[in-house]
């Protein structure tokens, strides 16, 4: 797909949020004859500026979770794929240090530039979802972090475990039966 930068819109020059618009909406909003048009919200939040970025990061913007699935086809460099088990680990720790990371994911993460990225589920048979399964992330010099709220993480975790029940944590079974007492 071809990415059209005219489909990105900000409410004002100081806005931290950059929305991804449908081409027809972009034409309407960006038409000079509509200069009095006040845009409150339209489109998907695709990118968000972060002020707490490291100095050696090229971009202040990161992929926003709201639009991660929709901008994925246009991200050619800052993407990585993770299997279901790796996704479950990311949901559990939210910040996975390279030192203890699965080797295949570590290699992918270390080849990316520091800053925003998209993490896509490697799900070729579409067991988890018919659409792309994507989480917004942030790469530092030593870790991969997911930028996804707890409720979304739980919903995604549930979808993965429904498709892959073998990855569910084993239930704890007692090794001894508790002693029973008679009451008289």
C-alpha positions as CSV (number, residue, x, y, z in Angstrom):
1,X,0.0,0.0,0.0
2,X,1.0,3.6,-0.6
3,X,1.0,5.9,2.4
4,X,-0.4,9.4,1.8
5,X,0.9,11.8,4.4
6,X,-2.0,14.1,3.7
7,X,-4.1,11.6,5.6
8,X,-2.5,12.6,8.8
9,X,-4.0,15.5,10.8
10,X,-3.5,17.4,14.0
11,X,-6.0,19.6,15.8
12,X,-3.3,22.3,16.1
13,X,0.5,22.7,15.9
14,X,0.9,22.0,19.6
15,X,-1.1,18.8,19.6
16,X,0.6,15.6,20.8
17,X,-1.9,13.4,18.8
18,X,-1.7,12.8,15.1
19,X,-4.8,11.2,13.6
20,X,-5.0,8.9,10.6
21,X,-7.9,10.1,8.4
22,X,-9.8,8.5,5.5
23,X,-8.8,10.3,2.3
24,X,-12.3,11.8,1.8
25,X,-12.2,13.2,5.4
26,X,-8.7,14.6,4.9
27,X,-9.8,16.5,1.8
28,X,-12.7,18.1,3.7
29,X,-10.7,19.0,6.8
30,X,-7.7,20.3,4.9
31,X,-9.6,22.4,2.4
32,X,-8.6,26.1,2.8
33,X,-12.3,27.1,2.3
34,X,-13.1,25.2,5.5
35,X,-10.6,27.3,7.6
36,X,-13.3,28.1,10.1
37,X,-14.2,24.4,10.5
38,X,-13.3,23.3,14.1
39,X,-12.1,19.7,14.2
40,X,-12.7,18.1,17.6
41,X,-12.0,14.5,16.7
42,X,-12.0,12.5,13.5
43,X,-10.0,9.5,12.4
44,X,-7.9,7.1,14.4
45,X,-5.2,8.3,16.7
46,X,-2.2,6.9,14.8
47,X,0.8,8.5,16.5
48,X,1.4,10.3,19.7
49,X,4.3,12.6,20.7
50,X,6.1,11.7,23.8
51,X,8.1,14.2,25.7
52,X,10.0,11.6,27.7
53,X,12.0,10.2,24.8
54,X,15.7,9.5,25.1
55,X,18.0,12.1,23.4
56,X,19.4,9.6,20.9
57,X,15.9,8.7,19.6
58,X,15.3,10.0,16.1
59,X,11.5,10.5,16.5
60,X,9.5,12.0,19.3
61,X,6.4,10.2,18.0
62,X,5.3,6.7,18.8
63,X,2.7,4.4,17.3
64,X,-0.6,4.8,19.3
65,X,-2.4,1.6,20.2
66,X,-5.7,3.0,18.7
67,X,-4.3,3.0,15.2
68,X,-1.6,0.4,15.4
69,X,-3.5,-2.1,13.3
70,X,-4.2,0.5,10.6
71,X,-0.8,1.9,10.3
72,X,1.0,-1.5,10.3
73,X,0.9,-1.9,6.5
74,X,2.7,1.4,6.1
75,X,5.4,0.7,8.7
76,X,8.3,-0.9,6.8
77,X,11.1,-0.5,9.3
78,X,9.8,-0.3,12.8
79,X,7.9,-3.6,13.0
80,X,8.6,-6.9,14.5
81,X,6.6,-10.2,14.8
82,X,6.1,-12.2,17.9
83,X,4.6,-15.6,18.4
84,X,1.7,-16.2,20.8
85,X,4.0,-17.3,23.7
86,X,6.1,-14.2,23.3
87,X,3.0,-12.0,23.3
88,X,1.8,-13.5,26.5
89,X,5.2,-12.8,28.1
90,X,5.0,-9.2,26.9
91,X,1.6,-8.8,28.4
92,X,2.8,-10.2,31.7
93,X,6.0,-8.1,32.0
94,X,5.1,-5.0,29.8
95,X,8.8,-4.2,29.6
96,X,11.0,-7.1,28.4
97,X,14.7,-6.6,29.0
98,X,16.9,-7.8,26.1
99,X,19.2,-9.7,28.5
100,X,16.4,-12.2,29.3
101,X,14.4,-12.0,26.1
102,X,13.7,-14.9,23.7
103,X,16.6,-14.9,21.2
104,X,14.5,-14.6,18.0
105,X,12.5,-11.6,19.3
106,X,15.7,-10.1,20.7
107,X,17.4,-10.1,17.3
108,X,14.4,-8.4,15.7
109,X,14.2,-5.8,18.5
110,X,17.9,-4.9,18.4
111,X,17.8,-4.3,14.6
112,X,15.2,-1.5,15.1
113,X,16.0,2.1,15.8
114,X,15.2,3.3,19.3
115,X,11.7,4.7,19.6
116,X,8.2,3.7,18.6
117,X,7.4,0.4,16.9
118,X,4.6,-2.0,16.1
119,X,4.6,-5.6,17.3
120,X,2.5,-8.0,15.2
121,X,1.3,-11.4,16.2
122,X,2.7,-14.2,14.0
123,X,-0.6,-15.9,13.3
124,X,-0.6,-17.2,9.8
125,X,-3.6,-19.5,10.3
126,X,-5.7,-16.7,11.9
127,X,-6.4,-18.8,15.0
128,X,-6.4,-15.7,17.2
129,X,-7.9,-13.1,14.9
130,X,-9.1,-12.7,11.3
131,X,-7.4,-9.3,11.2
132,X,-3.9,-8.2,12.2
133,X,-3.2,-8.5,15.9
134,X,-0.9,-5.6,16.7
135,X,0.4,-3.8,19.8
136,X,2.1,-0.5,19.9
137,X,5.6,-0.7,21.4
138,X,8.7,1.3,22.3
139,X,12.3,0.2,21.9
140,X,15.0,1.4,24.2
141,X,18.7,0.5,24.2
142,X,18.0,-2.4,26.5
143,X,14.3,-3.4,26.4
144,X,11.0,-3.7,24.4
145,X,8.0,-2.1,26.0
146,X,4.4,-2.4,25.1
147,X,2.2,0.7,25.1
148,X,-1.2,-0.8,25.6
149,X,-3.6,-0.3,28.5
150,X,-4.3,-3.2,30.9
151,X,-7.9,-3.8,29.7
152,X,-6.7,-4.2,26.1
153,X,-3.9,-6.5,27.2
154,X,-6.4,-8.7,29.1
155,X,-8.7,-8.9,26.0
156,X,-5.8,-9.8,23.7
157,X,-4.4,-12.3,26.2
158,X,-7.9,-14.0,26.4
159,X,-8.0,-14.2,22.6
160,X,-4.6,-15.8,22.5
161,X,-5.4,-18.3,25.2
162,X,-8.7,-19.2,23.5
163,X,-6.8,-20.1,20.3
164,X,-3.8,-21.7,22.1
165,X,-5.1,-23.3,25.4
166,X,-1.8,-25.2,25.7
167,X,-0.1,-21.9,26.6
168,X,-2.4,-21.3,29.6
169,X,-0.6,-21.5,33.0
170,X,-1.0,-25.0,34.5
171,X,-3.4,-25.0,37.5
172,X,-1.8,-25.6,40.8
173,X,-2.6,-29.0,42.2
174,X,-1.8,-29.8,45.8
175,X,0.7,-32.6,46.4
176,X,-0.9,-33.6,49.7
177,X,-4.5,-33.7,50.7
178,X,-5.3,-31.4,53.6
179,X,-6.0,-33.2,56.9
180,X,-9.7,-33.5,57.8
181,X,-11.0,-33.1,61.3
182,X,-14.1,-34.5,62.7
183,X,-16.5,-32.1,64.5
184,X,-18.6,-33.6,67.3
